[in-house]
Every structure is written in structure tokens, then in C-alpha cells.
Amino acid sequence: MGKIVINKLPFYFLVFFVSCRPLVTTFEDIESAVYYEDASPDSAEFDNTLMVMTWNIRFGAGRIPFFGDSCGDRVLMTESETMGYLNGIVSFIDSVKPDILLLQEVDVSSKRSAYVNQIQYILDHTYFNYGAYASMWNTEMVPQAGLGKINTGNAILSRWEITDAERIQLSLRTDQDDLTQYFYIRRNILKAKINILGLDTTLYVINLHATAFATDDTKQKHIAKYKEVLDELVDQGAVFVTGGDLNSIPPSTDSTDFCMEDICSGESFHTDADGGPHREGSYFNNFVGEPDLVQPFYDAFYPAISLISTQDTTHFTHSAWNTDYSQVEYWDRKLDYLFTNYQDWSSRGATYNYIDNLSDHAPVSAILNFSD
């Protein structure tokens, strides 16, 4: 990291810098994840089938128009709002009953979500017994828009014991100045073992939330590292399930530019003859310049949703919700995936995009059958 010019920072940031307490938590390349447990874990039975689900829950903010990922200016939720959305998430989980759940954007101690530990709350109010967590953004104070303290990241929840959980650091963006990078998100891969009594193999679970806003090659680096981790498990003869919010559209997607779908009031895009300006990064609107980043996973592993089905709007998983959705499709792209190296489970895959008010992402699930 380059030099940070701290003499331009407010006084309270200088206090943090000169104190023994770091303002921002940084991470080693590989370190242990944080474990969670229900207050009274029970003994879960295994019937040779396993439902796995991935869901970016948007830190329990539902469709509140927050700044940064929609056209709003909200930065904080009330405790009532936080609990309301969390209870909706819990209710949905209980209705579907996945055995293993991969979560992205889950808060454990953030001012924006009233400091509610969302992992512990979900564990305590569902049938899940164990959890593992890897922070992607842990700072005492975000010096922007009044966000304050944030601790958010990826989690794996399971009915069975989780062991050997690792946080694998991903590359930082290189298209930011030093000060912005210091306070910015540090994304990761969360990798863990699930010890299922009655299953004659160790199951690995790998959760990824790739970068969203980078204008350099950071996303390509994240996807490449993710594939490397999975290939290492293949070489070991291990069985895995994996997925998350890859922030990448499927190969051969018809639409690769969402500028007009995501435009906010007062913004102007595509005013030039050559296609005009785009927002920062490809997450919001412009995937044109990206290669088929997800293709290697379809080539090497079994997807929960077949490649041909990803073109069907019933399997789209994301929208920015900035436009009038009475006039267009509510969900407009697929960014969320599940894969395994065990068997073809696409006939048992599902996208729950009838859920339209709990997150800006829809959950995806599939079922492994170990008796096949």
C-alpha cells in the first residue's frame, strides 16, 4: 500500500491512526474464519439428499433505496427496519429449508443495520446449527456519507458441524487512490468443511462474492483465484458445492449493457455516438468489455441452473430497481450461481425470484442426491 496523506483527514481519524487500535482491519492471505453456533445445536439427520442455497441478502436492507447500490440516499436503517427484513429472510429460509446456506453481504456489527449480528440472529431463529464467517469490510469508521462502523462479509450456515473454515484473501482493486483503497472492501473466498454424519465423504463448501465496481482487472483476478481453489480440491479428490454472487453474467447473454435499466434521475448515459459514458465498473450496467468469465465453471463442473436456462428470465437473480418495473421485467440479469463437482443437479435447481422485496438478489438452490 502506498503512502496515505493523513494531514487532510478530520481530527477524529488522526486519533485512530496514532492510537494502538487500527481503524481498518486488514487480513492475511489465508486465515481462520470466525465460527458461530446456535445456542442449542441439535443432531441433524441426513437422508442422502442435500439442498444447498446461495443468497446475497444485501445486509438485510430489502429494497430500501441506499446510496451506492441504488438511486437512493439512505445510509442507515432503524432497528425496526432491520428486524423486519431479517424476519422476512428467516421466514423464507424456514419455508424452503436448505441444509447449507451460502450468504453474501451479511452484517455482524454495522451501524447501517443497527449493529444486529445477522448471522447469530438467523442461527437463533432457524433450524441451522453452525456458521462460519469471513469479513470483507471491517472498519471502525467509513469516512463517507455517515456510514460509520461496518463489519460485513460472507457466511456459510449448516445443519451440521463446520470445521477447517478459512478466509482466503482476494486481490485489492488497483484503480483507486491509496486512501480510498485503505478504507475499501477487502473481498474473500470462504472455504469450509461440513461434517455430515452418515455421509461417507467430506464435503467442502466454498463461497465467493466477487468485486462489483472495479474498472481494472480485479474481477478477472477474483474469478481466476476462485477457479484455482476449486481445481485444488478436484486434484485432492474432494467433493464440493460452491457458489455465490460472482457479479458476472452468464456466457452468451443477449444483453450486456444495463445503463438505461439502472439509470438514476438526473443521470445521462449513451449520449455520444460511440455509446457514451458508463457508470463506474461493470456491476451496474456495462459487462461489454468482460470475457466469458463464468464459462470455465460450466465447462468443468455441474451448474445448478443449466447454461441454456440462464437465458430464461425466470432464472435472473438481480436488478438495481432504479426504473419503473411496471414497464419492464423486474429481474434483468443473472449474477448468482451454484456449482458442484459431484453430479448433474440442474434438474433439481431453482431460482426464487418471486421474492422481490427482501434483497436486490434472488436466492438460488439445488439438491444433491447421494443415493444416485
C-alpha positions as CSV (number, residue, x, y, z in Angstrom):
1,M,0.0,0.0,0.0
2,G,1.3,3.4,-0.9
3,K,1.6,6.5,1.3
4,I,-1.6,7.8,2.9
5,V,-1.7,11.6,3.4
6,I,-3.3,11.8,6.8
7,N,-3.0,15.5,7.3
8,K,-6.0,16.0,5.2
9,L,-8.2,13.8,7.3
10,P,-10.5,15.1,10.1
11,F,-9.2,15.1,13.6
12,Y,-11.0,12.0,14.8
13,F,-9.3,9.9,12.0
14,L,-6.0,11.2,13.2
15,V,-6.8,10.0,16.7
16,F,-7.4,6.5,15.3
17,F,-4.2,6.5,13.3
18,V,-2.0,7.5,16.2
19,S,-3.7,5.1,18.7
20,C,-2.9,1.4,19.1
21,R,-6.3,0.4,17.7
22,P,-6.4,0.1,13.9
23,L,-9.1,1.9,12.1
24,V,-9.4,-0.7,9.4
25,T,-8.9,-4.5,9.8
26,T,-6.6,-6.0,7.2
27,F,-6.1,-9.7,6.6
28,E,-3.5,-12.3,5.9
29,D,-3.6,-14.2,2.6
30,I,-5.2,-17.2,4.4
31,E,-6.5,-17.1,8.0
32,S,-9.1,-18.9,10.1
33,A,-12.7,-17.8,9.6
34,V,-14.9,-16.9,12.6
35,Y,-17.2,-19.7,13.9
36,Y,-20.8,-19.3,15.1
37,E,-23.1,-21.7,16.7
38,D,-26.8,-21.8,17.7
39,A,-27.4,-21.6,21.4
40,S,-28.8,-25.2,21.4
41,P,-27.5,-27.1,18.4
42,D,-29.4,-30.3,17.8
43,S,-28.5,-33.5,16.0
44,A,-29.5,-33.1,12.3
45,E,-30.5,-36.2,10.4
46,F,-29.2,-37.0,6.9
47,D,-31.4,-38.7,4.4
48,N,-28.9,-38.8,1.4
49,T,-30.2,-35.6,-0.1
50,L,-28.7,-32.2,0.5
51,M,-30.2,-28.8,-0.5
52,V,-27.7,-26.0,-1.0
53,M,-28.7,-22.4,-1.4
54,T,-26.9,-19.2,-2.1
55,W,-28.3,-15.7,-1.4
56,N,-26.9,-12.2,-1.3
57,I,-29.2,-10.7,1.4
58,R,-28.0,-7.1,0.9
59,F,-27.2,-6.7,4.6
60,G,-30.9,-7.1,5.5
61,A,-31.9,-3.8,3.8
62,G,-34.5,-5.2,1.5
63,R,-35.2,-2.7,-1.3
64,I,-34.5,0.4,0.8
65,P,-33.0,3.0,-1.6
66,F,-29.5,3.1,-0.2
67,F,-26.7,5.2,-1.7
68,G,-24.1,3.5,-3.7
69,D,-26.1,0.4,-5.0
70,S,-29.3,2.2,-6.0
71,C,-30.6,5.7,-6.6
72,G,-31.3,6.5,-3.0
73,D,-29.5,8.5,-0.3
74,R,-30.2,6.3,2.7
75,V,-27.2,5.2,4.7
76,L,-28.8,3.9,8.0
77,M,-31.7,1.6,8.9
78,T,-33.7,1.8,12.1
79,E,-33.6,-1.3,14.3
80,S,-37.3,-1.8,13.4
81,E,-36.5,-1.9,9.7
82,T,-33.5,-4.2,10.2
83,M,-35.6,-6.7,12.3
84,G,-38.4,-6.5,9.8
85,Y,-36.3,-7.5,6.9
86,L,-34.4,-10.1,8.9
87,N,-37.6,-11.8,10.0
88,G,-38.7,-11.9,6.3
89,I,-35.4,-13.6,5.5
90,V,-35.8,-16.1,8.3
91,S,-39.4,-16.8,7.2
92,F,-38.2,-17.5,3.7
93,I,-35.4,-19.7,4.8
94,D,-37.7,-21.7,7.0
95,S,-40.2,-22.2,4.1
96,V,-37.5,-23.6,1.8
97,K,-35.4,-25.4,4.3
98,P,-31.9,-25.5,2.7
99,D,-29.4,-27.7,4.5
100,I,-26.5,-25.5,3.7
101,L,-26.7,-21.8,3.0
102,L,-24.1,-19.5,1.4
103,L,-24.7,-15.9,2.3
104,Q,-23.2,-12.7,0.9
105,E,-23.4,-9.2,2.3
106,V,-24.4,-10.3,5.8
107,D,-23.7,-7.8,8.6
108,V,-22.4,-8.8,12.0
109,S,-21.7,-5.3,13.6
110,S,-22.6,-2.4,11.4
111,K,-24.2,1.0,12.2
112,R,-26.2,0.8,8.9
113,S,-28.1,-2.3,10.2
114,A,-28.5,-1.2,13.9
115,Y,-25.5,-3.3,15.0
116,V,-27.6,-6.5,14.8
117,N,-25.5,-9.7,14.4
118,Q,-27.3,-11.1,11.4
119,I,-25.6,-14.4,11.4
120,Q,-26.4,-15.1,15.1
121,Y,-29.9,-13.9,14.6
122,I,-30.5,-16.3,11.7
123,L,-29.0,-19.2,13.6
124,D,-31.1,-18.5,16.6
125,H,-34.3,-18.2,14.6
126,T,-34.0,-21.0,12.2
127,Y,-33.0,-24.7,12.4
128,F,-29.4,-24.0,11.4
129,N,-26.9,-25.1,14.0
130,Y,-23.5,-23.8,12.8
131,G,-22.0,-20.9,10.9
132,A,-18.6,-19.7,9.6
133,Y,-17.9,-16.1,8.7
134,A,-15.3,-14.2,6.7
135,S,-15.4,-10.4,6.8
136,M,-14.9,-8.4,3.6
137,W,-15.2,-5.0,5.2
138,N,-14.4,-4.4,8.8
139,T,-13.7,-0.8,9.7
140,E,-14.4,1.3,12.8
141,M,-15.4,4.3,10.7
142,V,-16.2,4.7,7.0
143,P,-15.4,8.3,6.2
144,Q,-18.3,8.7,3.7
145,A,-21.9,9.6,4.0
146,G,-22.2,8.9,7.7
147,L,-21.9,5.1,7.3
148,G,-19.8,4.7,10.5
149,K,-18.8,1.3,11.7
150,I,-19.1,-1.6,9.3
151,N,-18.4,-5.3,9.6
152,T,-19.9,-7.3,6.7
153,G,-18.9,-10.3,4.7
154,N,-19.6,-13.9,3.6
155,A,-21.1,-16.7,5.7
156,I,-21.8,-20.4,5.5
157,L,-24.6,-21.8,7.6
158,S,-25.1,-25.5,8.1
159,R,-27.2,-28.0,10.0
160,W,-24.0,-30.0,10.6
161,E,-20.7,-29.0,12.2
162,I,-18.4,-26.8,10.2
163,T,-14.6,-27.2,10.5
164,D,-11.4,-26.0,8.9
165,A,-13.1,-22.8,7.8
166,E,-10.6,-20.5,6.0
167,R,-10.8,-16.9,4.8
168,I,-8.8,-16.6,1.5
169,Q,-7.9,-13.1,0.7
170,L,-8.6,-11.8,-2.8
171,S,-6.8,-9.1,-4.8
172,L,-7.5,-5.5,-3.9
173,R,-8.5,-3.0,-6.6
174,T,-5.7,-1.1,-8.3
175,D,-7.9,1.6,-9.8
176,Q,-8.2,3.6,-6.5
177,D,-6.0,6.1,-4.7
178,D,-4.3,4.9,-1.6
179,L,-6.7,6.5,0.9
180,T,-9.8,5.1,-0.8
181,Q,-8.2,1.6,-1.0
182,Y,-7.4,1.7,2.7
183,F,-11.0,2.2,3.7
184,Y,-12.4,0.0,0.9
185,I,-13.8,-3.6,0.8
186,R,-11.4,-6.5,1.1
187,R,-13.1,-9.4,-0.6
188,N,-12.5,-13.0,0.1
189,I,-13.3,-16.7,-0.6
190,L,-14.8,-18.5,2.4
191,K,-13.9,-22.2,2.3
192,A,-15.0,-24.8,4.9
193,K,-15.7,-28.5,5.6
194,I,-19.1,-29.8,6.6
195,N,-19.0,-32.9,8.7
196,I,-22.3,-34.8,7.9
197,L,-22.9,-37.9,10.0
198,G,-23.9,-40.6,7.6
199,L,-22.2,-39.2,4.5
200,D,-19.1,-41.3,3.6
201,T,-17.2,-38.3,2.1
202,T,-16.1,-35.0,3.5
203,L,-18.0,-32.1,1.8
204,Y,-16.3,-28.8,1.1
205,V,-18.3,-25.6,0.7
206,I,-16.8,-22.6,-1.0
207,N,-18.5,-19.1,-1.0
208,L,-17.5,-16.2,-3.2
209,H,-18.6,-12.6,-3.6
210,A,-16.5,-11.1,-6.4
211,T,-15.9,-7.4,-6.9
212,A,-18.6,-5.3,-8.3
213,F,-17.3,-1.8,-9.2
214,A,-13.7,-2.4,-10.3
215,T,-12.7,-0.7,-13.6
216,D,-9.4,-2.7,-13.8
217,D,-8.8,-6.4,-14.0
218,T,-9.7,-7.1,-10.3
219,K,-12.8,-9.2,-11.1
220,Q,-10.8,-11.4,-13.5
221,K,-8.3,-12.0,-10.7
222,H,-11.1,-12.9,-8.3
223,I,-12.7,-15.3,-10.7
224,A,-9.3,-16.9,-11.5
225,K,-8.4,-17.4,-7.8
226,Y,-11.8,-18.9,-7.2
227,K,-11.2,-21.4,-10.0
228,E,-7.8,-22.2,-8.6
229,V,-9.2,-23.0,-5.2
230,L,-11.8,-25.4,-6.8
231,D,-9.2,-27.0,-9.0
232,E,-7.1,-27.8,-6.0
233,L,-10.0,-29.6,-4.4
234,V,-10.5,-31.6,-7.6
235,D,-6.8,-32.6,-7.5
236,Q,-7.3,-33.8,-4.0
237,G,-10.3,-35.9,-5.0
238,A,-12.6,-33.9,-2.8
239,V,-16.4,-33.3,-3.3
240,F,-17.6,-29.7,-3.1
241,V,-20.5,-27.4,-3.5
242,T,-19.8,-23.8,-4.3
243,G,-21.3,-20.6,-5.5
244,G,-22.2,-17.1,-4.5
245,D,-22.5,-13.7,-6.1
246,L,-20.0,-13.8,-8.9
247,N,-21.0,-10.3,-10.2
248,S,-20.7,-11.8,-13.7
249,I,-23.3,-12.5,-16.3
250,P,-23.5,-16.0,-17.9
251,P,-21.7,-16.7,-21.2
252,S,-23.5,-15.6,-24.4
253,T,-26.0,-13.5,-22.5
254,D,-28.0,-11.4,-25.0
255,S,-27.9,-8.2,-23.0
256,T,-24.5,-7.0,-21.7
257,D,-25.3,-3.3,-21.1
258,F,-27.7,-2.2,-18.4
259,C,-27.1,1.5,-18.5
260,M,-30.6,2.5,-19.3
261,E,-32.2,0.0,-16.9
262,D,-30.1,1.3,-14.0
263,I,-30.1,5.0,-14.7
264,C,-31.0,7.4,-11.9
265,S,-32.9,10.6,-12.3
266,G,-30.6,13.3,-13.5
267,E,-28.0,11.0,-15.0
268,S,-27.2,10.8,-18.7
269,F,-25.6,7.9,-20.5
270,H,-25.1,6.9,-24.1
271,T,-25.2,10.5,-25.3
272,D,-22.1,10.1,-27.6
273,A,-22.1,8.4,-31.0
274,D,-19.8,5.7,-29.8
275,G,-22.0,4.5,-26.9
276,G,-21.3,7.2,-24.5
277,P,-20.2,7.1,-20.8
278,H,-20.9,4.3,-18.4
279,R,-21.1,4.2,-14.6
280,E,-18.1,3.1,-12.6
281,G,-17.4,-0.6,-13.1
282,S,-19.5,-3.3,-14.8
283,Y,-21.7,-4.3,-11.9
284,F,-24.3,-1.6,-12.5
285,N,-24.6,-1.7,-16.2
286,N,-21.7,-2.5,-18.5
287,F,-20.4,-6.1,-19.0
288,V,-19.5,-5.5,-22.6
289,G,-15.7,-5.4,-22.0
290,E,-15.6,-8.6,-20.0
291,P,-14.8,-12.0,-21.4
292,D,-17.0,-15.0,-20.5
293,L,-15.6,-15.2,-17.0
294,V,-18.0,-17.9,-15.8
295,Q,-17.6,-20.3,-18.8
296,P,-14.8,-22.3,-17.2
297,F,-17.1,-23.3,-14.4
298,Y,-19.7,-24.6,-16.8
299,D,-17.0,-26.5,-18.6
300,A,-15.5,-28.1,-15.6
301,F,-18.4,-28.5,-13.1
302,Y,-22.1,-29.1,-12.8
303,P,-24.3,-26.0,-12.6
304,A,-27.5,-25.8,-10.5
305,I,-29.1,-23.9,-13.4
306,S,-28.1,-25.1,-16.8
307,L,-26.4,-22.7,-19.2
308,I,-29.3,-22.7,-21.6
309,S,-31.7,-22.0,-18.7
310,T,-29.8,-18.9,-17.6
311,Q,-31.2,-17.0,-20.6
312,D,-34.7,-17.5,-19.2
313,T,-35.9,-14.5,-17.2
314,T,-37.2,-17.0,-14.5
315,H,-33.6,-17.5,-13.6
316,F,-32.5,-13.9,-13.5
317,T,-31.3,-13.0,-10.0
318,H,-30.5,-9.3,-9.8
319,S,-31.8,-5.8,-10.6
320,A,-30.9,-2.4,-9.3
321,W,-34.6,-1.5,-9.0
322,N,-34.0,2.1,-10.3
323,T,-36.6,2.1,-13.0
324,D,-40.3,1.6,-13.4
325,Y,-40.7,-2.1,-13.1
326,S,-44.4,-2.0,-14.2
327,Q,-43.0,-1.4,-17.7
328,V,-40.1,-3.9,-17.8
329,E,-39.0,-7.2,-16.3
330,Y,-38.4,-6.9,-12.6
331,W,-35.2,-9.0,-12.6
332,D,-32.9,-8.2,-15.5
333,R,-29.7,-10.3,-15.2
334,K,-28.2,-13.4,-13.6
335,L,-25.2,-12.8,-11.2
336,D,-25.7,-15.6,-8.7
337,Y,-24.6,-19.3,-9.2
338,L,-24.2,-22.7,-7.7
339,F,-21.8,-25.4,-8.9
340,T,-20.7,-28.9,-7.7
341,N,-18.2,-31.5,-9.0
342,Y,-20.4,-34.3,-7.7
343,Q,-23.3,-34.8,-10.1
344,D,-25.6,-33.0,-12.5
345,W,-28.1,-31.4,-10.2
346,S,-29.6,-29.0,-12.7
347,S,-32.9,-30.8,-12.8
348,R,-33.3,-30.0,-9.1
349,G,-32.1,-26.4,-9.4
350,A,-34.4,-23.4,-8.6
351,T,-34.3,-19.6,-8.7
352,Y,-36.6,-17.9,-6.2
353,N,-37.1,-14.6,-8.0
354,Y,-40.7,-14.4,-6.9
355,I,-39.1,-12.9,-3.7
356,D,-38.9,-9.3,-4.7
357,N,-38.7,-7.3,-1.5
358,L,-36.0,-8.9,0.7
359,S,-32.9,-8.1,-1.3
360,D,-31.7,-6.9,-4.7
361,H,-30.6,-10.5,-5.3
362,A,-32.8,-13.6,-5.6
363,P,-31.8,-16.9,-3.9
364,V,-30.7,-19.9,-6.0
365,S,-30.8,-23.5,-4.7
366,A,-30.2,-27.1,-5.9
367,I,-30.4,-30.6,-4.4
368,L,-27.6,-33.2,-4.4
369,N,-28.8,-36.8,-4.2
370,F,-26.1,-39.0,-2.6
371,S,-28.1,-42.2,-3.2
372,D,-27.9,-41.9,-7.1
